[in-house]
Every structure is written in C-alpha cells, then in structure tokens.
Amino acid sequence: MRVQIFFVDGELARSCSDDVLRVRRFGADVAPLLRRRLAEISAATHLAELRRLPQARLRGHQDGRLLVALGPAADLHLRPRDDPPPMADGQLVEWAVRSLLITSVQLAPAA
C-alpha cells in the first residue's frame, strides 16, 4: 500500500496537480520540485520512508505541521490525515502514517 495524498481544498489540489497551474502559482523553479516531491511521497509506503530522501528534509514544525523541502525556496506543508495521528510516547509514529493531507506550499521556507 502506498501513501495516499489528500489536499486541504480543491484549489490547492488543482494547483499542485496541473502542470500549467503549478508553474503559474508556484513559479518555474518550485513547480518541478513540487511535482517530484509529490511523486516521491505517493511512491512511499509510509511517511518514514521520506527520511531516506535527504533532499526532502522531512522535519517537524513547532505547531505540529510537517515540512518537506522544495529546494531552497519553498516548503510543502502537510500533516497526517488520520485524526488523531498514530503517536507513541508523544512522538509521531512515522512508519504508521500512510495518509497525508497537504495543507499549503510556502514559497519562503518556514523558520
């Protein structure tokens, strides 16, 4: 089973899925990286596999979001779709996450 990707709304789904809209909304530098990263995510069997991709730089954010790098100029924001997410000792169990919700693309990396 592969990781399922969902989007917070239809507009974001279209912007991330359509080649022309992706370039228009996110720029020529970020658009191909976004496409590649979404393909890498959907090819994974669970969230923890993204740790094997150094270019993805999967990391947590203080507000609970997960961030995935889209090169030096952007981050993909996501979170486990399951509510509540699988937790052990207060930590996200990444190997158990098989469904992600894409919440936004931030063109300047989050601090």
Secondary structure, 3 states (H helix, E strand, C coil): CCCEEEECCHHHHHHHHCHHHHHHHHCCCHHHHHHHHHHHHHHCCCHHHHHHCCCCCCEECCCCCEEEECHHHCEEEEEECCCCCCEECCEECHHHCCEEEEEEEECCCCC
